[in-house]
């Protein structure tokens, strides 16, 4: 089984790409979804967050107020690092367990969506990486449509590597500016490339030392 890591800048189409891959019948897990699971009221991480950031970080029902926490950590790098130290190891454990379950179920390919893939060194656990990218102008338009202020956007962008750095480290880059059909066709080519059989005596179909290349259709 091969594991494909999917990353990209915020608002650049990772969730859309993941949805397309699920429609293709591939198992997909998303670190953003896992980040919500690890801070549920019955999880130890939430108590650690409460101790680190105070009781006001909780809603009246005891759940995490993600909006309040977001305002704190995306405006203060040291606070963000504290949160990451609490949550990132747990999130990593979750998707590693998911990969193990996929292997036990004999899947040939699984996909893990990790926004901070390279920032957290997750590529060491993956067979190939793909970066979903778009222009800075399109990214700004998409993020503004979420109702985020310019300060919100700047804080979240500062929490990640710039997309050109992600592209440099990725095995594949897919452009998300076009239609869903174009995006899907690019993803299909990546999946075909990653899963192609290795010919006897030939090179592996994916090698991390290759420079990232854009997928064309």
C-alpha positions in Angstrom: 0.0 0.0 0.0 1.1 3.5 -0.8 0.2 6.6 1.2 -0.2 10.0 -0.5 0.1 13.2 1.6 -2.0 16.1 0.3 -1.1 19.6 1.4 -1.3 23.2 0.1 -1.9 26.7 1.3 -5.0 27.7 3.2 -7.9 28.2 0.9 -6.2 26.6 -2.1 -8.5 23.7 -2.6 -7.3 20.9 -0.3 -10.8 20.0 0.8 -12.2 20.0 -2.7 -9.3 17.8 -3.9 -9.9 15.4 -0.9 -13.6 15.2 -1.8 -12.7 14.2 -5.4 -10.4 11.5 -4.2 -13.1 10.1 -1.9 -15.5 10.0 -4.9 -12.8 7.9 -6.6 -13.2 5.4 -3.8 -9.9 6.2 -2.1 -9.8 6.2 1.7 -9.0 9.8 2.9 -8.4 11.2 6.4 -8.0 14.9 7.1 -5.8 16.3 9.8 -8.2 19.2 10.2 -11.0 16.8 11.1 -8.6 14.9 13.5 -7.7 18.2 15.2 -11.3 18.6 16.2 -11.5 15.1 17.5 -8.5 15.3 19.7 -9.9 18.3 21.6 -13.4 16.9 22.3 -14.5 17.3 26.0 -13.6 13.7 26.9 -10.0 14.0 25.6 -6.9 14.8 27.7 -5.8 17.5 25.2 -8.7 19.8 26.1 -7.7 19.9 29.7 -4.1 20.7 28.7 -5.5 23.5 26.5 -7.6 24.8 29.4 -4.6 24.9 31.7 -2.5 26.6 29.1 -5.0 29.3 27.9 -7.5 29.6 30.8 -11.1 28.6 31.4 -12.4 31.3 29.2 -11.3 29.3 26.2 -14.2 26.9 26.8 -17.9 27.2 25.8 -20.6 27.0 28.5 -21.0 23.3 27.7 -17.4 22.6 28.3 -16.4 22.3 24.7 -13.5 24.2 23.1 -14.4 27.6 21.7 -12.3 27.4 18.5 -13.0 31.0 17.6 -11.5 32.3 20.8 -8.6 30.0 20.6 -8.0 30.9 17.0 -7.9 34.6 17.8 -5.2 33.9 20.4 -2.9 31.5 18.5 -3.0 33.2 15.1 -2.0 36.5 16.6 0.8 35.2 18.9 3.4 32.7 17.6 4.4 31.5 21.0 0.8 30.7 21.9 0.5 28.8 18.6 3.6 26.8 19.4 2.1 25.8 22.8 -1.1 24.6 21.1 0.8 22.7 18.5 2.9 20.9 21.2 -0.4 19.8 22.7 -2.3 18.8 19.6 0.2 17.8 16.8 1.5 14.6 18.4 -2.0 13.4 19.0 -3.1 14.3 15.5 -0.1 12.4 14.0 -1.0 9.3 16.1 -4.5 9.4 14.8 -3.6 9.4 11.1 -0.8 6.9 11.6 -3.4 4.6 13.2 -5.7 5.2 10.2 -2.9 4.2 7.8 -2.4 1.0 9.8 -6.1 0.2 9.5 -6.0 0.8 5.7 -3.1 -1.6 5.4 -5.0 -4.2 7.4 -7.9 -3.7 5.0 -5.6 -4.2 2.0 -6.2 -0.8 0.4 -3.7 -0.1 -2.4 -3.6 3.7 -1.8 -4.7 6.0 1.0 -4.6 9.8 1.3 -3.8 11.9 4.3 -4.7 15.6 4.1 -2.2 17.5 6.2 -2.1 21.3 5.9 1.2 21.5 7.9 2.7 18.5 6.2 6.2 19.7 5.8 6.1 22.0 8.8 5.6 18.9 11.0 7.9 16.6 9.1 5.1 14.2 8.2 6.6 13.5 4.8 8.8 10.8 6.4 5.7 8.6 6.8 4.5 9.1 3.3 5.3 7.6 -0.1 4.6 10.8 -2.1 3.3 14.3 -1.5 1.0 16.5 -3.5 0.6 20.3 -3.2 -2.7 21.9 -4.2 -2.0 25.5 -5.3 -3.6 28.5 -6.8 -2.6 32.2 -7.3 -2.3 34.5 -4.3 -5.2 36.6 -5.7 -7.5 33.6 -5.9 -6.4 32.6 -2.4 -7.2 36.0 -1.0 -10.6 36.0 -2.7 -11.5 32.6 -1.3 -10.5 33.5 2.2 -12.3 36.8 2.2 -15.4 34.9 1.1 -15.3 33.1 4.4 -15.8 36.4 6.2 -12.2 36.7 7.4 -10.7 40.1 7.9 -7.3 41.0 6.4 -5.8 40.5 9.9 -7.4 37.0 10.1 -5.9 36.1 6.8 -2.5 37.4 7.6 -2.4 35.5 10.9 -3.3 32.2 9.3 -0.9 32.6 6.4 1.9 33.4 8.8 1.3 30.1 10.5 2.2 28.1 7.4 5.0 27.9 5.0 4.5 30.0 1.8 3.0 27.8 -0.9 6.1 28.1 -3.2 8.1 26.4 -0.4 5.5 23.7 -0.2 5.7 23.3 -4.0 9.5 22.9 -3.9 9.2 20.0 -1.4 6.3 18.2 -3.0 6.5 15.4 -5.5 3.5 16.7 -7.4 1.7 20.0 -7.7 -1.9 20.4 -8.9 -3.3 23.8 -9.9 -6.8 24.5 -8.6 -7.6 27.6 -10.6 -9.8 25.8 -13.2 -12.9 23.8 -13.2 -13.6 20.8 -11.0 -13.2 18.6 -14.0 -9.7 20.0 -14.6 -8.8 19.5 -11.0 -10.2 15.9 -11.0 -8.2 15.1 -14.2 -5.0 16.3 -12.6 -5.6 14.2 -9.5 -6.4 11.2 -11.6 -3.0 11.5 -13.2 -1.2 11.8 -9.9 -3.0 8.7 -8.6 -2.0 6.8 -11.8 1.6 7.8 -11.4 1.8 6.9 -7.7 0.2 3.5 -8.2 1.9 2.4 -11.4 3.7 -0.9 -10.9 7.4 -0.9 -10.7 9.1 -2.6 -13.6 11.8 -5.1 -12.7 15.1 -3.3 -12.6 13.4 0.0 -13.1 13.2 3.1 -10.9 10.5 3.5 -8.4 7.5 5.5 -9.8 7.8 8.2 -7.1 11.0 9.4 -5.6 11.0 12.2 -3.0 14.3 13.7 -4.3 12.6 14.6 -7.6 11.6 18.2 -7.9 7.9 18.9 -7.8 6.2 19.1 -11.2 2.9 20.5 -12.3 0.4 18.0 -13.5 -1.0 18.8 -17.0 -3.9 17.3 -18.8 
